[in-house]
Structures are given as C-alpha cells and as structure tokens.
Amino acid sequence: MKYKEIVRLEKKEREKKLKELKMELVKAKAGASKSGSSKIKEIKKIIARLHTFNNLNKPKELKKQ
C-alpha cells in the first residue's frame, strides 16, 4: 500500500486496514520460519505509513497534549 492509496482512504477505513495489517503481522511472525522475513518487513512499513499519516493529520489541539 502506497502513500497515495492511504490518502484516499477515509479515517474508518484506515483504522480497519491498520487492524487487518496487525493481525496479518502476527500471522506472518508465526509462520516466519516457513517463509521469510520479507513479508514481515513490508507489513511493518505499511503500518508505519498509516501511523505517520494519522499523526500528521491530527488536530493541532491533540498534538500539544
């Protein structure tokens, strides 16, 4: 998932996608010995992009706290 795709999503869709990715990460870690860590790395990057986008778009009052 690229940044352009994240921008297009609504807030609820981003939260839903974040939950899905976290579950996928847990599953990928469980099966890491079978496949590899490249999938885990990619999932972590997407989660980080989502968190970054959410933090940049918070209202200013919430950022000060």
C-alpha positions in Angstrom: 0.0 0.0 0.0 1.4 3.3 -1.1 1.0 6.7 0.4 -1.3 7.8 -2.4 -3.7 5.0 -1.5 -3.6 5.9 2.2 -4.6 9.5 1.4 -7.7 8.2 -0.5 -8.9 6.2 2.4 -11.4 7.6 5.0 -10.5 7.5 8.7 -12.6 4.5 9.5 -11.1 2.6 6.5 -7.6 3.4 7.6 -8.3 2.2 11.1 -9.8 -1.0 9.7 -6.8 -1.5 7.5 -4.5 -1.0 10.4 -6.2 -3.7 12.4 -6.1 -6.1 9.5 -2.4 -5.4 9.0 -1.6 -6.0 12.7 -3.4 -9.4 12.5 -1.5 -10.2 9.3 1.7 -9.3 11.0 1.0 -11.7 13.9 0.3 -14.5 11.4 3.4 -13.7 9.4 5.6 -13.8 12.5 4.1 -17.2 13.4 5.0 -18.6 10.0 8.3 -16.8 9.6 10.3 -19.9 9.9 8.5 -21.4 6.9 8.5 -18.4 4.5 10.8 -15.5 5.2 11.0 -12.1 6.8 10.5 -10.0 3.7 6.7 -10.1 4.2 7.1 -9.1 7.8 9.3 -6.2 6.8 6.7 -5.0 4.2 3.8 -5.2 6.7 5.7 -3.1 9.2 6.4 -0.5 6.6 2.8 -0.1 5.7 1.8 0.0 9.4 4.4 2.8 9.9 3.0 4.7 6.9 -0.5 4.5 8.4 0.6 5.7 11.8 2.6 8.6 10.3 -0.3 9.7 8.2 -2.6 9.6 11.2 -0.2 11.6 13.3 0.3 14.2 10.7 -3.4 14.8 10.3 -4.4 15.1 13.9 -5.9 18.3 15.0 -3.4 20.8 16.5 -5.0 20.7 19.9 -4.3 16.9 20.3 -0.7 17.3 19.2 0.1 19.7 22.0 -1.0 17.3 24.7 
